[in-house]
Structure formats: structure tokens, C-alpha cells
Amino acid sequence: MEVQDLYTRFYKELLAYCKAMTKSGAAAEDLVQETYLRAFTHWEDVEDLSKGQCRAWLYRTARNLYIDQVRKRVRETPAEEGQLELTSFEEDLSQAAVAQLIARLPEGERALFTMRYFEGYRSRELGELFDLPAATVRSRLASARRRLRQWIEE
């Protein structure tokens, strides 16, 4: 796979994924740009991957870059009169916590879960994308929800 193919195939869905994480179009575009820059600088690791592996690499890299950004913002949040602005801090922390929980899912479930619940794909559409029956997609989504629920309760 070439860099241009990687960009053409995954840009729109990666942008939607990043918008779901960041809740900002501009921040999502920056995150996607940084993700593709990483792909370019680590091309020797990416070029021999299959289409699905490249896609997973991009999603994982975008997620990790986002988590790094959130952590950096939390560390750099200035104290004002001895208090942090908790609203922003809590929002960033909750988004990072959700991202970390989702990251614990097995790769196949993680991709399906993210595309279904953050990007709005339907089971049938996901089945076509991943070459799976819609029932299998629904089963894997149910499994992902069970795992997440269990981890939240822990």
C-alpha cells in the first residue's frame, strides 16, 4: 500500500472517528494530519501491512495521539487562585477514560464498537465493510458492551 492509497481509503472515516473523540472539527483535522504524518515517518512499519492492519494502525495511532494531547493539557492546566477549572479537566479526563476503556477491547470489537457508536455505522454496513454477517457484527458489539460494562463496574 502506498501513502496516497492510505490517505484515500481511510481519511474520511478516520476524520469521523477523530471528530467523535475530540468533539471539534478543527481538532479532529489536526489529529488526522498528525496521524498521517506519523504514518509517513514510520512508513517502513506501515507499508507491508494489510488494508485492515493499516486501518487499525491509523486508528490506534490517532487514539494514542489524542490521549497524549489530553494528558498534556491536564498537566499544563494552570491553577487559578489555587483551583483548577474542574469542568474542562473532568471532560478531558472522562474522554480519556472512555478512550482507554475502548482501547482495552480486542481489536476487532474495538473497530466495530467505535464505528457503530461513534461514527454511526449500522450493523449491515459494518458487515459489508468487514466482510461479516450482520448477526456476527451484532454479537461482537454485544460482547464489547458487556466487557465495557464489566470494566466500568470494577
N, CA and C of each residue as an Amber inpcrd file, in Angstrom:
protein
   462
   0.8490000  -1.1770000   0.0000000   0.0000000   0.0000000   0.0000000
   0.8960000   1.2420000   0.0000000   0.4900000   2.2550000  -0.7440000
   1.2430000   3.4920000  -0.8190000   0.5880000   4.5520000   0.0600000
   1.3220000   5.6130000   0.3530000   0.8170000   6.6800000   1.2100000
  -0.4770000   7.2580000   0.6490000  -0.5240000   7.5010000  -0.6390000
  -1.7190000   8.0660000  -1.2670000  -2.9180000   7.1310000  -1.0870000
  -2.7130000   5.8190000  -1.2390000  -3.7930000   4.8490000  -1.0410000
  -4.2820000   4.8870000   0.4000000  -3.3480000   4.9570000   1.3180000
  -3.6850000   5.0010000   2.7440000  -4.5680000   6.2170000   3.0280000
  -4.1880000   7.3380000   2.4710000  -4.9380000   8.5740000   2.6720000
  -6.3170000   8.4820000   2.0240000  -6.3630000   8.0570000   0.7790000
  -7.6170000   7.9900000   0.0330000  -8.6160000   7.0420000   0.6850000
  -8.1330000   5.8940000   1.1310000  -9.0310000   4.8730000   1.6780000
  -9.5860000   5.2250000   3.0510000  -8.7920000   5.8550000   3.8990000
  -9.1790000   5.9580000   5.3040000  -9.3880000   7.3720000   5.8260000
  -9.1160000   8.3990000   5.0320000  -9.1870000   9.7640000   5.5440000
 -10.5550000  10.0960000   6.1340000 -11.6270000   9.8910000   5.3780000
 -12.9610000  10.3010000   5.8320000 -13.3850000   9.5730000   7.1010000
 -13.1680000   8.2560000   7.1530000 -13.6040000   7.5260000   8.3460000
 -12.7140000   7.8530000   9.5440000 -11.4200000   8.0920000   9.3130000
 -10.5280000   8.4700000  10.4090000 -10.9060000   9.8550000  10.9350000
 -11.2760000  10.7570000  10.0490000 -11.7170000  12.0900000  10.4550000
 -12.9910000  11.9950000  11.2990000 -13.9320000  11.1640000  10.8970000
 -15.1600000  10.9880000  11.6750000 -14.8440000  10.4150000  13.0560000
 -13.9450000   9.4550000  13.1110000 -13.5250000   8.8610000  14.3890000
 -12.9040000   9.9330000  15.2870000 -12.0450000  10.7490000  14.7220000
 -11.3760000  11.7940000  15.4970000 -12.3620000  12.8800000  15.9440000
 -13.3460000  13.1950000  15.0960000 -14.3750000  14.1620000  15.4930000
 -15.1730000  13.6420000  16.6740000 -15.4470000  12.3450000  16.6890000
 -16.1780000  11.7460000  17.8070000 -15.3650000  11.8500000  19.0960000
 -14.0610000  11.6980000  18.9890000 -13.2110000  11.7850000  20.1780000
 -13.0500000  13.2230000  20.6560000 -12.7550000  14.1270000  19.7280000
 -12.3900000  15.4890000  20.1020000 -13.5730000  16.4300000  20.2610000
 -14.6860000  16.0910000  19.6360000 -15.8770000  16.9480000  19.6170000
 -15.5950000  18.2910000  18.9440000 -14.6040000  18.3060000  18.0550000
 -14.2290000  19.5330000  17.3560000 -13.7010000  19.1820000  15.9710000
 -14.2500000  19.8320000  14.9630000 -13.8050000  19.5790000  13.5980000
 -12.3510000  19.9670000  13.3780000 -11.9690000  21.1340000  13.8930000
 -10.5950000  21.6030000  13.7050000  -9.6030000  20.7060000  14.4420000
  -9.9320000  20.3420000  15.6730000  -9.0430000  19.4660000  16.4400000
  -8.9440000  18.0970000  15.7810000 -10.0540000  17.6190000  15.2200000
 -10.0540000  16.3260000  14.5380000  -9.1620000  16.3730000  13.3010000
  -9.2500000  17.4540000  12.5350000  -8.4030000  17.5840000  11.3510000
  -6.9240000  17.6170000  11.7290000  -6.6030000  18.3260000  12.8090000
  -5.2130000  18.3650000  13.2880000  -4.7450000  16.9750000  13.7030000
  -5.6150000  16.2560000  14.3750000  -5.2770000  14.9130000  14.8400000
  -5.0620000  13.9600000  13.6580000  -5.9120000  14.0470000  12.6560000
  -5.7600000  13.2100000  11.4600000  -4.4600000  13.5700000  10.7390000
  -4.1820000  14.8660000  10.6420000  -2.9470000  15.2950000   9.9920000
  -1.7310000  14.7310000  10.7370000  -1.7370000  14.8090000  12.0470000
  -0.6290000  14.2720000  12.8450000  -0.5390000  12.7490000  12.6870000
  -1.6700000  12.0840000  12.5840000  -1.6860000  10.6310000  12.3960000
  -1.0330000  10.2560000  11.0710000  -1.4040000  10.9540000  10.0070000
  -0.8010000  10.6670000   8.7010000   0.6770000  11.0480000   8.6560000
   1.0470000  12.0800000   9.3900000   2.4560000  12.4360000   9.4770000
   3.2410000  11.3060000  10.1510000   2.6530000  10.7330000  11.1900000
   3.2830000   9.5810000  11.8520000   3.3880000   8.3970000  10.8960000
   2.3520000   8.1680000  10.1250000   2.3830000   7.0590000   9.1590000
   3.5140000   7.2740000   8.1580000   3.6620000   8.5070000   7.7120000
   4.7120000   8.8100000   6.7470000   6.1000000   8.6260000   7.3620000
   6.2750000   9.0970000   8.6050000   7.5880000   8.9830000   9.2440000
   7.9060000   7.5580000   9.6930000   6.8910000   6.7270000   9.8160000
   7.0910000   5.3200000  10.1950000   6.6820000   4.3880000   9.0480000
   6.8640000   4.8570000   7.8300000   6.3810000   4.1300000   6.6660000
   6.9290000   2.7140000   6.5870000   8.1670000   2.5020000   7.0320000
   8.7430000   1.1570000   6.9700000   7.9400000   0.1640000   7.8190000
   7.2580000   0.6440000   8.8480000   6.4120000  -0.2210000   9.6720000
   5.0320000  -0.4300000   9.0530000   4.5770000   0.5180000   8.2640000
   3.2060000   0.5210000   7.7610000   3.0750000  -0.0930000   6.3680000
   4.0710000   0.0800000   5.5170000   3.9020000  -0.2380000   4.1010000
   3.5790000  -1.7000000   3.7960000   4.0080000  -2.6280000   4.6260000
   3.7580000  -4.0400000   4.3410000   2.5260000  -4.5970000   5.0490000
   1.7890000  -3.7360000   5.7530000   0.5860000  -4.1860000   6.4510000
  -0.5620000  -4.3720000   5.4740000  -1.4840000  -5.2560000   5.8280000
  -2.6840000  -5.4280000   5.0100000  -3.5810000  -4.2010000   5.1780000
  -4.6230000  -4.1230000   4.3810000  -5.5610000  -2.9980000   4.4530000
  -6.1400000  -2.8750000   5.8630000  -6.5830000  -3.9880000   6.4160000
  -7.1620000  -3.9660000   7.7620000  -6.1510000  -3.5870000   8.8230000
  -4.9300000  -4.0630000   8.6750000  -3.8840000  -3.7280000   9.6310000
  -3.5060000  -2.2530000   9.5380000  -3.4730000  -1.7090000   8.3210000
  -3.1900000  -0.2830000   8.1500000  -4.2740000   0.5550000   8.8180000
  -5.4960000   0.1690000   8.5980000  -6.6260000   0.8720000   9.2020000
  -6.5210000   0.8420000  10.7160000  -6.2370000  -0.3300000  11.2730000
  -6.0930000  -0.4650000  12.7260000  -4.9230000   0.3800000  13.2300000
  -3.8280000   0.4050000  12.4820000  -2.6610000   1.1910000  12.8660000
  -3.0310000   2.6660000  12.9250000  -3.7690000   3.1450000  11.9320000
  -4.1800000   4.5460000  11.9140000  -5.0860000   4.8870000  13.0970000
  -6.0720000   4.0350000  13.3550000  -6.9880000   4.2740000  14.4740000
  -6.2370000   4.2700000  15.7970000  -5.3760000   3.2960000  15.9820000
  -4.6100000   3.1870000  17.2320000  -3.6980000   4.4080000  17.4050000
  -3.0580000   4.8260000  16.3320000  -2.1730000   5.9860000  16.3990000
  -2.9610000   7.2490000  16.7170000  -4.0970000   7.4510000  16.0630000
  -4.9360000   8.6240000  16.3350000  -5.3960000   8.6300000  17.7870000
  -5.8290000   7.4870000  18.2680000  -6.2810000   7.3900000  19.6610000
  -5.1390000   7.7090000  20.6190000  -3.9720000   7.1390000  20.3760000
  -2.8360000   7.3840000  21.2560000  -2.4030000   8.8480000  21.2250000
  -2.4150000   9.4590000  20.0560000  -2.0770000  10.8790000  19.9540000
  -3.0880000  11.7250000  20.7250000  -4.3610000  11.3590000  20.6270000
  -5.3970000  12.0970000  21.3510000  -5.2010000  11.9710000  22.8620000
  -4.9440000  10.7720000  23.3240000  -4.7170000  10.5630000  24.7580000
  -3.5070000  11.3690000  25.2190000  -2.4520000  11.3840000  24.4210000
  -1.2700000  12.1880000  24.7550000  -1.6240000  13.6690000  24.8600000
  -2.4600000  14.1540000  23.9370000  -2.8730000  15.5570000  23.9690000
  -3.6700000  15.8680000  25.2330000  -4.5730000  14.9760000  25.5950000
  -5.3900000  15.1800000  26.7920000  -4.4910000  15.1970000  28.0270000
  -3.5890000  14.2570000  28.1160000  -2.6780000  14.2200000  29.2630000
  -1.8420000  15.4920000  29.3450000  -1.3790000  15.9660000  28.2120000
  -0.5650000  17.1770000  28.1840000  -1.3850000  18.3760000  28.6630000
  -2.6330000  18.4800000  28.1840000  -3.4960000  19.5820000  28.6190000
  -3.7440000  19.5350000  30.1130000  -3.9420000  18.3310000  30.6400000
  -4.2010000  18.1870000  32.0730000  -2.9780000  18.6460000  32.8640000
  -1.7860000  18.2550000  32.4070000  -0.5610000  18.6610000  33.1050000
  -0.3280000  20.1600000  33.0110000  -0.7120000  20.7680000  31.8980000
  -0.4380000  22.1760000  31.6730000  -1.5490000  23.1040000  32.1330000
  -2.6350000  22.5680000  32.6570000  -3.7400000  23.4040000  33.1000000
  -3.2560000  24.2610000  34.2640000  -3.2660000  25.5790000  34.1100000
  -2.7750000  26.4520000  35.1760000  -3.7740000  26.5300000  36.3300000
  -3.2420000  26.6280000  37.5310000  -4.0900000  26.8010000  38.7130000
  -4.4310000  28.2810000  38.8320000  -5.6980000  28.5690000  39.0070000
  -6.1390000  29.9490000  39.1710000  -6.6490000  30.1100000  40.5900000
  -5.9730000  30.9370000  41.3520000  -6.3050000  31.1510000  42.7490000
  -6.3850000  29.8260000  43.4950000  -5.4510000  28.9270000  43.1630000
  -5.3660000  27.6650000  43.8850000  -6.3460000  26.5990000  43.4390000
  -7.1450000  26.8700000  42.4130000  -8.1170000  25.8750000  41.9700000
  -8.0100000  25.6550000  40.4690000  -8.1900000  24.4250000  40.0700000
  -8.2400000  24.1080000  38.6440000  -9.6590000  24.2960000  38.1530000
  -9.7850000  24.5480000  36.8690000 -11.1220000  24.5920000  36.2930000
 -11.5700000  23.1630000  36.0870000 -12.3660000  22.6640000  37.0100000
 -12.7170000  21.2520000  37.0340000 -13.5780000  20.8180000  35.8660000
 -14.3950000  21.6930000  35.3460000 -15.2740000  21.2770000  34.2610000
 -14.4640000  20.7850000  33.0690000 -13.5260000  21.5720000  32.6090000
 -12.7040000  21.1810000  31.4710000 -11.8790000  19.9540000  31.8010000
 -11.3040000  19.9410000  32.9810000 -10.4770000  18.8180000  33.4280000
 -11.2870000  17.5270000  33.4470000 -12.4770000  17.5810000  34.0160000
 -13.3120000  16.3850000  34.0990000 -13.7450000  15.9110000  32.7190000
 -14.0630000  16.8410000  31.8070000 -14.4430000  16.4460000  30.4550000
 -13.2850000  15.7530000  29.7560000 -12.0870000  16.3290000  29.8520000
 -10.9170000  15.7220000  29.2290000 -10.6300000  14.3650000  29.8360000
 -10.7430000  14.2770000  31.1480000 -10.4630000  13.0310000  31.8390000
 -11.4790000  11.9570000  31.4630000 -12.7530000  12.3430000  31.3810000
 -13.7600000  11.3440000  31.0250000 -13.5810000  10.8670000  29.5860000
 -13.2290000  11.7710000  28.6850000 -12.9860000  11.3590000  27.3040000
 -11.7830000  10.4370000  27.2290000 -10.7500000  10.7590000  27.9880000
  -9.5550000   9.9070000  28.0020000  -9.8780000   8.5590000  28.6300000
 -10.6920000   8.5640000  29.6860000 -11.0610000   7.3070000  30.3440000
 -11.8630000   6.4210000  29.3940000 -12.7850000   7.0100000  28.6660000
 -13.5680000   6.2470000  27.6960000 -12.6460000   5.6910000  26.6140000
 -11.7460000   6.5310000  26.1250000 -10.8110000   6.0770000  25.0940000
  -9.9460000   4.9290000  25.6060000  -9.5200000   4.9990000  26.8630000
  -8.6950000   3.9330000  27.4250000  -9.4950000   2.6470000  27.5970000
 -10.7500000   2.7600000  28.0050000 -11.5840000   1.5580000  28.1330000
 -11.7930000   0.9100000  26.7610000 -12.0990000   1.7250000  25.7760000
 -12.3120000   1.1930000  24.4320000 -11.0260000   0.5610000  23.9060000
  -9.8930000   1.1380000  24.2640000  -8.6060000   0.5980000  23.8100000
  -8.3510000  -0.7990000  24.3590000  -8.9820000  -1.1500000  25.4760000
  -8.7970000  -2.4760000  26.0660000  -9.5610000  -3.5660000  25.3180000
 -10.5150000  -3.1660000  24.4910000 -11.2880000  -4.1550000  23.7350000
 -10.3920000  -4.8570000  22.7220000 -10.6930000  -6.1120000  22.4030000
  -9.9580000  -6.7780000  21.3150000 -10.0970000  -5.9460000  20.0400000
  -9.0890000  -5.9870000  19.2030000  -9.0280000  -5.1060000  18.0350000
 -10.2860000  -5.1360000  17.1740000 -10.7990000  -6.3180000  16.8690000
 -11.9880000  -6.4280000  16.0310000 -13.2150000  -5.7960000  16.6730000
 -13.4050000  -6.0500000  17.9550000 -14.5440000  -5.4570000  18.6640000
 -14.3790000  -3.9460000  18.7730000 -13.1600000  -3.5120000  19.0170000
 -12.8830000  -2.0790000  19.1730000 -13.2530000  -1.3200000  17.8990000
 -12.8370000  -1.8320000  16.7590000 -13.1350000  -1.1580000  15.4940000
 -14.6470000  -1.1260000  15.2480000 -15.3070000  -2.2470000  15.4510000
 -16.7550000  -2.2980000  15.2520000 -17.4730000  -1.3520000  16.2120000
 -17.0790000  -1.3830000  17.4830000 -17.7050000  -0.5540000  18.5090000
 -17.5550000   0.9320000  18.1660000 -16.3470000   1.3230000  17.8230000
 -16.0700000   2.7250000  17.5080000 -16.8670000   3.1740000  16.2940000
 -16.8650000   2.3670000  15.2580000 -17.5710000   2.7570000  14.0380000
 -19.0820000   2.7670000  14.2540000 -19.5810000   1.8510000  15.0640000
 -21.0300000   1.7920000  15.3080000 -21.5000000   2.9420000  16.1900000
 -20.8380000   3.1360000  17.3290000 -21.3530000   4.0690000  18.3230000
 -20.7780000   5.4820000  18.2370000 -19.6560000   5.6610000  17.5750000
 -19.0930000   6.9950000  17.4430000 -19.2410000   7.5540000  16.0330000
 -19.3300000   6.6680000  15.0570000 -19.4070000   7.1240000  13.6770000
 -20.7710000   6.8790000  13.0510000 -21.6320000   6.1170000  13.7160000
 -23.0000000   5.9420000  13.2570000 -23.2510000   4.8770000  12.2120000
 -22.2750000   4.0160000  11.9620000 -22.4940000   2.9270000  11.0070000
 -23.5280000   1.9500000  11.5790000 -24.2730000   1.3020000  10.7140000
 -25.2420000   0.2670000  11.1010000 -24.5760000  -1.1050000  10.9950000
 -25.1730000  -2.1050000  11.6400000 -24.6200000  -3.4590000  11.6330000
 -24.4530000  -3.9960000  10.2160000 -25.4260000  -3.7440000   9.3820000
 -25.3580000  -4.2130000   7.9980000 -24.1790000  -3.5780000   7.2690000
 -23.9990000  -2.2600000   7.4580000 -22.8960000  -1.5590000   6.8050000
 -21.5440000  -2.0730000   7.3120000 -21.4600000  -2.2840000   8.6150000
 -20.2150000  -2.8080000   9.1960000 -19.9290000  -4.2120000   8.6750000
 -20.9830000  -4.9950000   8.5430000 -20.8220000  -6.3360000   8.0000000
 -20.2350000  -6.3000000   6.5930000 -20.7160000  -5.3700000   5.7890000
 -20.1890000  -5.2380000   4.4280000 -18.7270000  -4.7770000   4.4400000
 -18.4060000  -3.8280000   5.3250000 -17.0400000  -3.3140000   5.4060000
 -16.0440000  -4.3700000   5.8670000 -16.4750000  -5.1860000   6.8390000
 -15.5760000  -6.1690000   7.4330000 -15.7970000  -7.5810000   6.9050000
 -16.6850000  -7.6990000   5.9180000 -16.9930000  -8.9910000   5.3070000
 -17.4690000  -9.9920000   6.3670000 -18.4450000  -9.5380000   7.1740000
 -19.0400000 -10.3660000   8.2300000 -20.5640000 -10.3230000   8.0980000
 -21.2440000 -11.3840000   8.5280000 -22.7070000 -11.3160000   8.5820000
 -23.1400000 -10.2690000   9.6160000 -24.2420000  -9.5920000   9.3810000
 -24.7330000  -8.5680000  10.3050000 -24.9560000  -9.1570000  11.7000000
 -25.3920000 -10.4100000  11.7770000 -25.6060000 -11.0500000  13.0760000
 -24.2910000 -11.1840000  13.8500000 -23.2060000 -11.4660000  13.1600000
 -21.8950000 -11.5690000  13.8040000 -21.4660000 -10.2000000  14.3170000
 -21.7340000  -9.1720000  13.5380000 -21.4090000  -7.8130000  13.9650000
 -22.1780000  -7.4860000  15.2440000 -23.4750000  -7.7880000  15.2580000
 -24.2890000  -7.5030000  16.4500000 -23.7970000  -8.2890000  17.6520000
 -23.3990000  -9.5260000  17.4430000 -22.8780000 -10.3570000  18.5290000
 -21.5870000  -9.7660000  19.0910000 -20.7020000  -9.3250000  18.2290000
 -19.4350000  -8.7330000  18.6840000 -19.6660000  -7.4010000  19.3970000
 -20.6380000  -6.6410000  18.9250000 -20.9750000  -5.3870000  19.6010000
 -21.5390000  -5.6590000  20.9970000 -22.3770000  -6.6820000  21.1090000
 -22.9230000  -7.0580000  22.4180000 -21.7980000  -7.4930000  23.3540000
 -20.8570000  -8.2400000  22.8300000 -19.7030000  -8.6710000  23.6190000
 -18.8930000  -7.4670000  24.0860000 -18.6760000  -6.5090000  23.2060000
 -17.9230000  -5.2990000  23.5590000 -18.6500000  -4.5190000  24.6500000
 -19.9700000  -4.3850000  24.5240000 -20.7420000  -3.6640000  25.5510000
 -20.6630000  -4.3640000  26.8950000 -20.7280000  -5.7180000  26.8880000
 -20.6090000  -6.4800000  28.1360000 -19.2540000  -6.2360000  28.7960000
 -18.2060000  -6.3110000  27.9940000 -16.8530000  -6.0870000  28.5350000
 -16.7360000  -4.6960000  29.1420000 -17.1900000  -3.7010000  28.3970000
 -17.0920000  -2.3200000  28.8840000 -17.8900000  -2.1300000  30.1750000
 -19.0870000  -2.6770000  30.2050000 -19.9110000  -2.5760000  31.4030000
 -19.2070000  -3.2090000  32.5980000 -18.6090000  -4.3690000  32.3780000
 -17.8820000  -5.0860000  33.4380000 -16.7050000  -4.2380000  33.9350000
 -15.9340000  -3.6630000  33.0060000 -14.7710000  -2.8780000  33.3920000
 -15.1740000  -1.6030000  34.1280000 -16.2940000  -1.0110000  33.7470000
 -16.7680000   0.1970000  34.4250000 -17.1750000  -0.1240000  35.8590000
 -17.8040000  -1.2850000  36.0390000 -18.2650000  -1.6910000  37.3700000
 -17.1200000  -2.0740000  38.3000000 -15.9650000  -2.3880000  37.7300000
 -14.8050000  -2.7930000  38.5610000 -14.2680000  -1.6590000  39.3280000
